[in-house]
């Protein structure tokens, strides 16, 4: 059987459409130059084309085969040439758990969209990255952080490496281009991307200023949830996840590399680009997913299931069925339930819920919750439909109804999320949010 190797190119080559490798957690093999991958071995005495062989381990060497993550790089220079001489620098508005900076009581919280950079500012991804909440402990590899980012400039000769957690990108305004050691991903609003920890990358602009959300997962790597009685199909399907083909930068110019480790930020100067991987094979690499390919399931007679049926990716904890992090979406779908209150019901959850809106209208909050905004409901903080949504859903004629043009998401975790000082002092907190329930009145008839 002939080994099939996908061919990429240089990162500085411009393509209108990128090719991708398909299949979640597959072992992929891709090269930007013909003959760059050694056949039948990982580390020959002399790798092809004068490249260096280097393994990046995403799990312990002895992790069970079905959980083991690793990728072999064939690069112009090994990472030891891209990772020395670090000096600690100001971490700006980035925080890592544990971080306790806010005196806000446990309550319903909502934020208006973060302002885009003005025309007289020059802000790249690192400048515009800010933490909204943290929970757990990065050193203990549990919990997560939610961040927002804005940028009106590409990361030119600046690169980032996160050793604290993997990063799930949720663009909300315009597309981003993630140039990574494994290749390039273009991610538009309505798509997501995940960069595993330990992968160097740069965020570059495609069509103008960008804004979005990030979930930084300190725990076990995100994976597809079990379907249980749903069976073998629907929800997020493995074949719809796309991985980059190999592409590299062979740039001999001064560069900066920023490293986030144990919640601290470090910087070093490099003589060349660290994105110099000409070929790679393995199952530990960045990937993207189009949320419109999510196949939702739901009730077809009465009531509706828990929102866990909309889980795209999950990070397991040591307690079965209780996630370290779930990434959940609320996509376009049909509502057909008879004699049922169709929006999400009023509830108090032992999990905490950080929510954002990518586009459209969220059916439980038709007013006040707008694209680019955020909300937080910590464990056992009561929440649910606002007065407008409740009144409409309680009295409308129930016919098959299609929710169109909407995409909301949730970072859900078992831990209490702590807002940062930046979130409470620098962001536009909507203190009127609890007023959304003021119109609810007594309807009890004894």
N, C-alpha and C positions, 0 to 999 in steps of 0.2 A: 504494500500500500504506500502510495506516495505521500509524504508529509506536505501538508498545505500550509504555506506561510504567507500571511497578509503583508503586502508591501505598503509602506507609507512614504514619507519624504522629509524634507527639512521643515522646521517650524516657521521659517520665514517665507515659505512658498504660500501664495495666496490661492485658496480654492473657494469657489462659490458653494460647493457642496462637499462635505466631508464623508469619507467612508468610515464605517464603524464595524467592530466585531460584535456579534450577537451572542447572548446567553449569560444569564446571571451566574456568577461564581464558576464559570467554565475555566478550564485551563487554555488560555489563548497563546498563540505564537505569531509574532509579527516583526517585520524588519523593514527599515527604511532604505537599506541598501542591500541588494542581492548578495547572498552568501554571508551575511553578518552573523547568523545564528549557527553555532556548531550543531551538527547532527549526531544524535545518539549519545551525547554527553553534555554536561553542564559547564565544566571547567577544564578544558583541554590545556595542555602545557603551553600552547601558543594559540589563543583564540583568533578567529579569522579577522582579517583587515587591521591587525594591530590593536584591536580593542581590548579593554579590560573586562573580565568576568567578575560579577559582583552579585551576591544574593541579598535581597531584602526580605526579612522574615516578619510576617504579620502576626504569627503565633509562635509559641515555644516549639522547638524542634520536634518534641515528642508529643505534640497535640495529636489526637486521633485523626486518621486519614481524612475523614469526612469534614473535619473542622480545620485541618491544617492549611495555612495560607502562606504562600511564599512566591516570589518572582525573581527570576534571574535576569539581570541587566547586562547588556554588552555595550559599554560606554567608552567615550574617548578618554576620559580620566576617571579614576575611582573616586568615591565620595570623600575619601580622606583629603582630597585636594579641594573639596567644596565645603569643608566643615571644621576649620581650625581658626584660632585667633578670635573667638567670639568675645565681645565686650557687652556687659549689660547696659541696656538703654531704657529710656522711659517707655512704659507699656501703654501710654495714652489712655484710652477709654476701654481697654480690654481687661476683663477680669476672669479669674478662674476659681472654681470652688475648692475649698470653702471660702466664701466672701460674704461678710455680713456688713452692709453699708447703709441699709435703709431702716428708718424707724416707722415705716408705714404699717398699720395694723393689717391683720389678715382680712382682706375684703375683696370685693369685686373691683378689678382694675382694668382700665382701658386707656390706650394711647392713640392719639391722632397720628397720621402718617408723618414720618420724619422728613424734614425739609430737604429738597435736593440742593446740591451745591450751587452757589451763585456763579454767574459767568466770570466774575473777577477772582474766583478761587480756583486753585489747582489741587484737586483731591484725588488720590488714587485709592485703591482698595484698602491698603494698610492705614492710610490716613483716615478713611471714612468708616473703619470698623469699630463698633461700640457694643458693649455687652449690656443686655437688658436684665437677664436673670441668670442666677447660678444655683446649682444644688448638688449635693453629694460631695465627693472628694476626688479630685483628679489623680492624686498620688495613689489612692486605693482603687482606682479604675472603676468608680461607680458614679452615676449621676450624669449631668449634662449642663450646658450653658446655652442660652438663646442669645443670638447677636443680631444686629442689623448692620447693613453696609450701604453706603452711598459712594459714588465716584463719578467724576467727569473727566478722568484721565486714566490712561492705561499704566500699568506697572512697567515702566521702561527701565530695563536693567536692574529691577528690584524683584527679589524672589522671596518666597515664604516657605517655612517648614514648621509644621506643628507636630510636636511629639507628645502632646497632652491628650489629643483625641482626634477622631475622624470628623470631617466637616461635611454636613449635608447642606447644600446650597439650594435656596428657593428664590430665584429671581422674580421680582415683581414689576419692575419698570425697565424695559429694554433687555436685550440679550447680553450675556457675558461670554467671553471666550476664556476657557481655562487651559493655559499652556502648561503641561505637566511633564514630568520625566518620562511618562509612558506615551505621550502624544497629546493631541488637542481635542477638546470638547467644546462645542458651541451650545449654550444652554439658554433657551428663551423662556419668558414667562409662560407658565403652564408645564414646564419641564423642571426636573431636579437633577442635581449631580452630587455624587459623594466622592470625596478625596480621602483615602485612608491616611491614618497618621504615618508620618515618615516619608511622605511623597512631597518633593519640592514642586512648587508651581508658581505661576504668575497669573493675575486676573487682568485681562485686557478687554477693551471696549469694542463693540461691533457696530452699533448704530446710535450712539449718543450716551448721555449720562444714565447711570444705572442705580437701582435701589433694590434691596432684597433682604431676605432673612437667612439666618444660618443656625442650624442645630449642631453644637459641638458635643459629640458623644464620647464620654470618658470610658464607657463600659464595653461589653462585648460588641464586636462588629455588627452593624446592621445586617439583617438578613430577611428573607421572605418569611412571613408568619405561616404557621401550620393552618391548613384549611379545615381540618376536622371533618364534620359530616358534609361540608360543601363538596368535598371530593377532590378530583384532580385538576379542575379547571376553574376559571374566573379569578377575580381579584387581580393582582399583578402577576403576569405570566413571565416566566424566565426569559423567553425568547425576545421580549420587548426591551430588555436592558442592553445598552450599547456601551462598548468599551473602545478606547481610541486605538487606532493603528499607530505603529511606531513613527515618531517624527522627532527631530532633534535640532538644537541650535549649536552650530560650530562657530562661536563668537569669541574672539580674543580681544575683549574690551573690559575695562573695569566694571564690576557688578557688585551689588549688595545682596547679602542673604540675611534674612531675619529669621530667628529661631524662637519659637514659643515653647518653653519647658518649665514645668512646675509653676506655671502661672507667671513666670518672669519672661521678659523679652530681651533677646540678645541680637547683636549685629556683628557681621564680619564683612570684610572686603575680599572680593575674589578677582582673579585676573581673567576669568573666563566665565561663560554661562554654565550653570550647573545642570541645565536641561540638555545634556549631551549623550542621552541614551539612544544609540543607533538601532538597537533591537532588544526585544524582551520576550520572555515566555513565562507563564505562570498564572496564578489565580488571585493575585493581590494587586489590584490596579484600580484607578478611578473609573467611574461609570456614570451614565446618565439614563434618565427614564422620562418618557412623555406621559404625563398624568392622564391625558385623554385616552390612553390605551388601557387604563384601569377598567376592568369589567365588574361593575358593582352588582351585588345581589341584595335582595330585600324581601319584605313581606308582600305576598300577593293576595291576602285576604283581609286580615285585620291586625292592628297594632304595628309596631315595627321593632326590629331587633336593636340590640345595643350598638353604639357607633363603632365598636371594635370590628364590625364587618367591613369597615372602610380602611383598615390598616394596610398600608403599602409596605412598610418596612418595620422591623422590630429589633430591639437589642434586649436579649434575655437577661434576667437577674438570677440570683440563687433561689428565688421562690417561683416554682412553676406557675405559669399563667399570670404572673405579675411582672410587667416589663420594667427594665431599667429605662428604656425610652421606646415609645411607639411613635411612628410618623403616620398620621391619619389624615385622610382628605375627605372633603364633602363636595363631590363632583356633580356634573350634570346627571340627572337620573329621572325616572318616572316614579310618581307616587300614585298608587292605585288602591290603598287600603280603605276598606269600608268601615263606617262607624268608628273612625279613629282620629285622634288628634295627631296630625301629620308632622308638624315641626318637632324638634327635640323637646322632650318633656322637661319639666322642672326636676332638678336633681341635685344631690350632694354626693360628690365622688371622692373616694379615698385616694385617687390619683390626682395630680395637679395637671392643669391644662393651659398651655400657652398657645394662643390661637392667632392666626393671621389670615388676611383675605388678599388673594392674588388679583382677582378681578371679579366683577359682577356684584351681586347682592346675596348676603347670607340669609337664608329663609327665617332663622330665628331672631335676627336683628336687622330688619329692613331699614332702620334709621339709626344713624350714629356710628355704625361700624362700616368703615369705608375701605376700599383697596389701599394697601400700604399700612393700614392700622393694625393694632395688636390688642389682645386682651389676656388677662391672667386670672384664673380661678384656682386657688390653691386647695389642698385637701379639705373637704367638708365645708367649703364655702358655697352656699346655695346660689344657684344661677339657673337660667332658662330663658324662654322667650320673653321679649319685652311686651309691653301692653298692646302695642299695635299688632304684633304677630299673634298674640294669644286671642285677641278679639276677632281677628280675621279668620284664624283657623278654627275657632269654636263655632262660627256661624255660617261659614261658606257652604255652598252646595258641593258635595263630594263627588267629583268626577275624576277620571284619569287626568293627571296633571304632570306636565314635564317641566322640571326645573332646568332652565337653559342659561347658558352664558355665565356660569358661576363656578368658582373654584376657591374654596377655603381649605385651610389645613390646621392641624394641631400637633404640637410637640407634647406628648403626654408622658409623664414619668411618675414613679412611685414616691419620689422625693418632693418635699416642699421647695418651691422655687423662690429664691430671695432676690427681689429687685435690687439693682445696683444704685449707687449714688447718681450716676449718669441718667438712669431711667427715671428717677424721681425728681431730679433737679434741672436736667438739661433737655429732657424730652417733654413733649406736649401731653401731659397727663390730663385725661378727660375726667375731672372730678364730678361731673354731672352724670356719669354713667349709672350710678344707682337710681337716679331719677327715672330710668327707663321702666321701672316697675311701679311708679307712683300711681298709675291709673288703675291698678288692680284693686278691685273692690270685693266686699263680701257678697256672695251669691247664695249662701246657705239658706235652705228652707226646711225647717224642722217639721 
